[in-house]
Protein backbone atom coordinates (compact mmCIF):
# COMPACT_ATOMS: atom_id res chain seq x y z
CA UNK A 1 0.00 0.00 0.00
CA UNK A 2 1.36 3.44 -0.90
CA UNK A 3 0.58 6.19 1.55
CA UNK A 4 2.22 9.59 1.10
CA UNK A 5 5.12 11.09 -0.73
CA UNK A 6 5.17 14.84 -0.14
CA UNK A 7 3.80 15.38 3.36
CA UNK A 8 6.32 15.40 6.20
CA UNK A 9 3.59 14.42 8.60
CA UNK A 10 2.18 11.98 11.04
CA UNK A 11 -0.39 9.76 9.37
CA UNK A 12 -3.65 9.07 11.13
CA UNK A 13 -5.95 6.28 9.98
CA UNK A 14 -9.61 6.55 10.90
CA UNK A 15 -12.92 5.16 9.72
CA UNK A 16 -15.55 7.82 9.25
CA UNK A 17 -19.07 7.39 10.60
CA UNK A 18 -20.28 9.10 7.44
CA UNK A 19 -18.71 6.70 4.94
CA UNK A 20 -17.71 9.07 2.18
CA UNK A 21 -18.44 12.64 3.32
CA UNK A 22 -15.48 15.01 3.66
CA UNK A 23 -17.29 16.95 6.40
CA UNK A 24 -17.84 13.82 8.51
CA UNK A 25 -14.33 12.55 7.88
CA UNK A 26 -12.76 15.81 9.05
CA UNK A 27 -14.48 15.37 12.41
CA UNK A 28 -13.94 11.63 12.78
CA UNK A 29 -10.28 11.75 11.81
CA UNK A 30 -9.51 14.52 14.30
CA UNK A 31 -8.41 16.97 11.60
CA UNK A 32 -11.24 19.18 12.94
CA UNK A 33 -12.27 19.14 16.60
CA UNK A 34 -15.93 19.95 15.90
CA UNK A 35 -18.47 20.40 13.14
CA UNK A 36 -18.07 24.16 13.43
CA UNK A 37 -14.33 23.94 12.96
CA UNK A 38 -14.77 21.57 10.00
CA UNK A 39 -17.18 24.04 8.36
CA UNK A 40 -14.82 26.98 9.00
CA UNK A 41 -11.82 25.11 7.56
CA UNK A 42 -13.80 24.23 4.45
CA UNK A 43 -15.08 27.81 3.96
CA UNK A 44 -11.53 29.17 4.33
CA UNK A 45 -10.27 26.76 1.68
CA UNK A 46 -7.86 25.23 4.19
CA UNK A 47 -8.79 21.61 3.43
CA UNK A 48 -6.95 19.71 0.70
CA UNK A 49 -7.88 16.36 -0.79
CA UNK A 50 -5.05 14.81 -2.78
CA UNK A 51 -3.17 18.14 -2.79
CA UNK A 52 -6.17 20.11 -4.14
CA UNK A 53 -8.11 22.65 -2.05
CA UNK A 54 -11.75 21.65 -1.49
CA UNK A 55 -14.57 23.81 -0.10
CA UNK A 56 -17.50 21.43 -0.64
CA UNK A 57 -18.41 19.62 2.63
CA UNK A 58 -20.31 16.97 0.63
CA UNK A 59 -17.26 16.02 -1.42
CA UNK A 60 -17.31 12.27 -1.75
CA UNK A 61 -14.12 10.56 -0.69
CA UNK A 62 -12.74 7.37 -2.16
CA UNK A 63 -10.42 4.85 -0.53
CA UNK A 64 -6.87 6.15 -0.59
CA UNK A 65 -7.77 9.86 -0.70
CA UNK A 66 -5.31 11.91 1.36
CA UNK A 67 -6.97 14.66 3.42
CA UNK A 68 -4.92 17.47 4.97
CA UNK A 69 -5.51 20.84 6.61
CA UNK A 70 -3.25 23.76 5.68
CA UNK A 71 -0.80 24.58 8.44
CA UNK A 72 -1.14 21.15 10.05
CA UNK A 73 1.46 18.40 9.88
CA UNK A 74 -1.20 15.71 10.37
CA UNK A 75 -2.93 14.07 7.42
CA UNK A 76 -5.53 11.32 7.23
CA UNK A 77 -6.01 8.66 4.56
CA UNK A 78 -9.65 7.80 3.89
CA UNK A 79 -10.57 4.12 3.78
CA UNK A 80 -7.13 2.84 4.74
CA UNK A 81 -6.71 0.14 7.31
CA UNK A 82 -4.48 0.99 10.28
CA UNK A 83 -0.93 -0.17 9.93
CA UNK A 84 -0.18 -3.16 12.10
CA UNK A 85 2.55 -2.30 14.56
CA UNK A 86 5.04 -5.06 15.12
CA UNK A 87 6.07 -5.69 18.68
CA UNK A 88 9.76 -5.42 19.20
CA UNK A 89 11.47 -8.58 20.31
CA UNK A 90 14.27 -8.54 22.80
CA UNK A 91 17.41 -10.33 21.77
C-alpha positions as CSV (number, residue, x, y, z in Angstrom):
1,X,0.0,0.0,0.0
2,X,1.4,3.4,-0.9
3,X,0.6,6.2,1.5
4,X,2.2,9.6,1.1
5,X,5.1,11.1,-0.7
6,X,5.2,14.8,-0.1
7,X,3.8,15.4,3.4
8,X,6.3,15.4,6.2
9,X,3.6,14.4,8.6
10,X,2.2,12.0,11.0
11,X,-0.4,9.8,9.4
12,X,-3.6,9.1,11.1
13,X,-6.0,6.3,10.0
14,X,-9.6,6.5,10.9
15,X,-12.9,5.2,9.7
16,X,-15.6,7.8,9.3
17,X,-19.1,7.4,10.6
18,X,-20.3,9.1,7.4
19,X,-18.7,6.7,4.9
20,X,-17.7,9.1,2.2
21,X,-18.4,12.6,3.3
22,X,-15.5,15.0,3.7
23,X,-17.3,17.0,6.4
24,X,-17.8,13.8,8.5
25,X,-14.3,12.6,7.9
26,X,-12.8,15.8,9.1
27,X,-14.5,15.4,12.4
28,X,-13.9,11.6,12.8
29,X,-10.3,11.8,11.8
30,X,-9.5,14.5,14.3
31,X,-8.4,17.0,11.6
32,X,-11.2,19.2,12.9
33,X,-12.3,19.1,16.6
34,X,-15.9,20.0,15.9
35,X,-18.5,20.4,13.1
36,X,-18.1,24.2,13.4
37,X,-14.3,23.9,13.0
38,X,-14.8,21.6,10.0
39,X,-17.2,24.0,8.4
40,X,-14.8,27.0,9.0
41,X,-11.8,25.1,7.6
42,X,-13.8,24.2,4.4
43,X,-15.1,27.8,4.0
44,X,-11.5,29.2,4.3
45,X,-10.3,26.8,1.7
46,X,-7.9,25.2,4.2
47,X,-8.8,21.6,3.4
48,X,-7.0,19.7,0.7
49,X,-7.9,16.4,-0.8
50,X,-5.0,14.8,-2.8
51,X,-3.2,18.1,-2.8
52,X,-6.2,20.1,-4.1
53,X,-8.1,22.7,-2.1
54,X,-11.7,21.7,-1.5
55,X,-14.6,23.8,-0.1
56,X,-17.5,21.4,-0.6
57,X,-18.4,19.6,2.6
58,X,-20.3,17.0,0.6
59,X,-17.3,16.0,-1.4
60,X,-17.3,12.3,-1.8
61,X,-14.1,10.6,-0.7
62,X,-12.7,7.4,-2.2
63,X,-10.4,4.9,-0.5
64,X,-6.9,6.2,-0.6
65,X,-7.8,9.9,-0.7
66,X,-5.3,11.9,1.4
67,X,-7.0,14.7,3.4
68,X,-4.9,17.5,5.0
69,X,-5.5,20.8,6.6
70,X,-3.3,23.8,5.7
71,X,-0.8,24.6,8.4
72,X,-1.1,21.2,10.1
73,X,1.5,18.4,9.9
74,X,-1.2,15.7,10.4
75,X,-2.9,14.1,7.4
76,X,-5.5,11.3,7.2
77,X,-6.0,8.7,4.6
78,X,-9.7,7.8,3.9
79,X,-10.6,4.1,3.8
80,X,-7.1,2.8,4.7
81,X,-6.7,0.1,7.3
82,X,-4.5,1.0,10.3
83,X,-0.9,-0.2,9.9
84,X,-0.2,-3.2,12.1
85,X,2.5,-2.3,14.6
86,X,5.0,-5.1,15.1
87,X,6.1,-5.7,18.7
88,X,9.8,-5.4,19.2
89,X,11.5,-8.6,20.3
90,X,14.3,-8.5,22.8
91,X,17.4,-10.3,21.8
